[in-house]
Amino acid sequence: MPETALPYLDPDQPLPARVADLLSRLTLEEKIGLMHNQSSAVPRLGIPAYNYWNEALHGVLANGMTVFPQAIGLAATWDTELMRRVASAIADEARANHHAALKRQGFTDFGQGLTYWSPNINLFRDPRWGRGQETYGEDPVLTGEMGAAFVRGLQGDDPRYLKTAACAKHFAVHSGPEGDRHHFDAQVSARDLRDSYLPAFKKLVTEAKVEAVMGAYNRVNGQPACVHAQLLVEILRGEWQFDGHVVSDCWALQDVHQHHKVTADAVETAALALRRGCDLACGCNTYENIAEAIGRGLIAESDLDRSLGHTLATRLRLGMFDPPERVPYAAIPESVIDCPEHRALARRAAAQSIVLLKNRDGILPLRPEAARRILVTGPFAADLHVLLGNYFGTNGRLVTFLEGLVGGAPQGTRLSYRMGFVPDRPNLNPLDWSIGEAVASDVVIACVGTSTLFESEEGDAILSADKGDRPALELSAPQADYIRKLAVNGAKVVLVVTGGSPVLLTEVEEYVQAILYVWYPGEEGGSALADVLFGRGAPGGRLPITFPKHTADLPPFEDYAMSGRTYRYSTLEPLYPFGFGLGYTTFAYTDLRLEKPALAAGDPLSLRLCLANTGPVRGSEIVQVYLTDREASAPVPFHKLVAFRRVELEPGESRALEFTLRTEDMSFFDEGGQLRLEPGEFRVTVGGCSPGKRGQALGAPQPVQAVFTLR
C-alpha cells in the first residue's frame, strides 16, 4: 500500500490537487484501464477494481433491497419532499451494501457501488415509449422538480462528501422508438430543444448539482448524443459549467461507427468521444483504443487526463480513498436495508402515487356494511411483475394486490379470488365460471392493465410486439371483454389498473363504478392498495402524463416536434388530463389575487389564493399553477405548469397560499432557441388539474383565474 502522506490520499488537500497528483502517478496503460465502467484495479496505488454501473431508479438494483414505486408512480405523488426521502433511503441502502461488499470481497461489482445511473429525466413526450415508466412524465417543470429532489436525496447534504453519485440520463433528446435507438436521428427544432427537452437537465446540473450525466444512444440533429458538440461542449460544459463526469449509455460508443457511421472505426470513435467530453465508456471496449488514437495523433494524453480527472474527482467526492472515519456515510449499517422504516416509506409512497380516476356514487372507500363479500379477479391480482416495473431490485417480501387485500380487509369480510382469464391471449375466452361468483359478490375488484412483459426497454419486454414500446395503448380486447361481461351481468366493478404508461379505458369506463390507476407500486403495492380501498388512507396521486382517448390521437411516434403533443401543445380533448386525480374529499379554490395587475419586464409577480377542504375527511390536494401567454409572437404552450404544491387539510379547514411567478416563467424560446420576454397579456390558472373543460367534467375542482399585463 502507498504512503498515506501522498497528496491524493490526503483528505485535507484540495480536490484538484489530489486529482492532479493521482494522474501524475498513473501510467498510460493504467489510465486506460480506468476509463471503462468496469475499471481496473491499480494495486500499487491502492486503487481497487470498481464498477461504475449501478442502478437505483426506484431502489438499488440488487437482492434484498427496498423496492419503491416505479419512477412514473413517484412522479404521480407530485411530492418533492417525499421524493427526497425516498432517494435518501435508497442512498442509505446503497452505502450499506457498498461497504459490506468491500469488507467481504475487497472490491465492488455491479449493484455494489456508489455511482448510480439514475434518474431518467427524459421527457415522456409520447406515451407509447416503453421506457416512459422510468421518467417523471410529460412536463418539463414537474420532471425538473421531482428529478432535482431525487438527486438531492441520493447525493446527500454533506458539504464535502457525496452519499452516492446520481446521474441524469439520457442527455438529451431520447424517448423512443426503442427498436431504432441505435441508429435513429431525432430531429428537433432549437425552440423545442430549449423549451421541452433541456430544462430538466439544466435544473439538475445547475441547481441540484448532479454528479454525472449519461449520453443517449441516438443521434440528435445528425450527431450521436455521446459525441455531440452542441450538447456536451457548448451547453453542458460551456453554458451550464458542469464539472462532474459524462458516461456513455452502454454500448453506445460502438454505435458511433457501427450504426451512425460518423467515424471510420473504434479508434476514431475513441478520439472523438474524448475530445467531445465523454469521460467513461460503458459496455463496449471502445476506449481500449485510446493508446492507438494517441499514436495516430488524433488526441493527446492530456485529453485522456481531462476525462479521467472527472471520474477520479467523483470517486474522491465519494470518499473512496479516505479513512472511513472521515466519511460521514461510511458507518451506515446493513440493518437499514429493507428495514421497517423503509418499507413504511415504500407503502406511503405507493398510496400517494395511486390516482383515483373515477368514483361513481362515492363507492370508494369500501364500507364494511356495503362490501361484505368481495371477489378479487383479473390477470394481475397475484402477479409480481406489476409490482416491480423495470430496473428493479428484489426481496423476499413482495406484497401482491391479492395478498394485500386478504391481509387488509376488515374483519368479517369474505374475500375470494379467481384469475378470471389468461391475460392477452385472444384464443382463450374469459372463464364463465367466475361470472356467477362476481354477480353474487357485493363488489368485484378487477386487476387489469399492462405489465413490463409488454412495455420496457428494448429486448426486456418479451411479449411486446414493438421492441418494448406499445404500438396501441388501449386496454387489450380480452380484458375489455371480461370487464363488460362482468358489468352486463350486474357486477359492481372497481378497476385496479397497472402500467407505466396510459392504459386507455375509453371502451370500458362507463361499465365500472371506480377506477384506481396504481402504476407499478413496488414491494408494498398490495398493502397500499388495501389502505386506499378500505379507507385507511386516501389515493394521493395526480397524473404526470395525459391519457389520450385513442392511440390514433397521437402524432407519429418518430416525430420529435412537440406540436400536438402533451397537454402543453395538444388541441384534442383527453380521456384524463395531465394533473388530474380525485380524492375522498373535495376542495374549493377562491380569492385569487395578484400583487398587481401590470408589471415591468423583469419584475416577479406574487399571487395569493385560498384553498378549502369542503368535504368530510382529511385530504391532500395538489395545487397547480399554470400560465398562458395570450399574445406571444411565436408558438408557445397553450398552458404551462409553473409551480405546484401538495397541501393537506382537515375537513372544513382553509389555508391561504402564495406563489411567485418569475421572469423565466413569463419568457419563451423563439425559433432560434433564444429566450425572449415580450410585453403582453398573461392568464394565470390555479386549480387541481391542467386547464380545460375535461377535468371539471370528471370532478376536478373549479379553478380560479386572473389576468395581468407585462409592460
Secondary structure, 3 states (H helix, E strand, C coil): CCCCCCHHHCCCCCHHHHHHHHHHHCCHHHHHHCCECEECCEHHHCECCEECCCCCCCCCCCECCCCCCCHHHHHHCCCHHHHHHHHHHHHHHHHHHHHHHHHHHCCCCCCCCCECCCCECCCCCCCCCCCHHHCCCCCHHHHHHHHHHHHHHHHCCCCCCCCCECEEEEECCCCCCHHHCCCCEECCCHHHHHHHHCHHHHHHHHCCCCCEEEECCCEECCEEHHHCHHHHHHHHHHHCCCCCEEECCCCHHHHHHHCCCCCCCHHHHHHHHHHHCCCEECCCCHHHHHHHHHHCCCCCHHHHHHHHHHHHHHHHHCCCCCCHHHCCCCCCCHHHCCCHHHHHHHHHHHHHHCEEEEEHHHCCCCCHHHCCEEEEECCCCCCCHHHHCCCCCECCCCCCHHHHHHHHCCCCCEEEEECCCCCCCCCCCCCCHHHHHHHHCCEEEEEEECCCCCCCCCCCCCCCCECCECCCCECCHHHHHHHHHHHHCCCCEEEEEECCCCCECCCCHHHCCEEEEEECCCCCHHHHHHHHHCCCCCCCCCCCCCECCCHHHCCCCCCCCCCCCHHHHCCCCCCECCCCCECCCCEEEEEEEECCCEECCCCCEEEEEEEEECCCCCEEEEEEEEEEECCCCCCCCCCEEEEEEEEEECCCCEEEEEEEECHHHHCEECCCCCEECCCEEEEEEEECCCCCHHHHHCCCCCCEEEEEEEC
